Amino acid sequence: MDKNHAVDMAKARIKEITGKITGHERLEAEGKTDQAKVKFRQKVQSLRDRAEGIKDSFKHDRS
C-alpha cells in the first residue's frame, strides 16, 4: 500500500469509527464507502502495475 492509500484509508477508518461512537449512521456509512473506494483504487493500481510489468517483459524479449 503506498503512502497516499494508507493516509486515505486511515481517514476513512477514523470517519467510520467517529460515526460509530457518536451514533451518526451517515458518517459511519461514509467511512465504510470511503474505505471501499480506497480498496478499489488499490486494486486498479495493482492491475496497472502488473500490466506495465507484462509490457516491459515483452519489450525485453524483443531486444
Secondary structure, 3 states (H helix, E strand, C coil): CCHHHHHHHHHHHHHHHHHHHHCCHHHHHHHHHHHHHHHHHHHHHHHHHHHHHHHHHHHHHHC
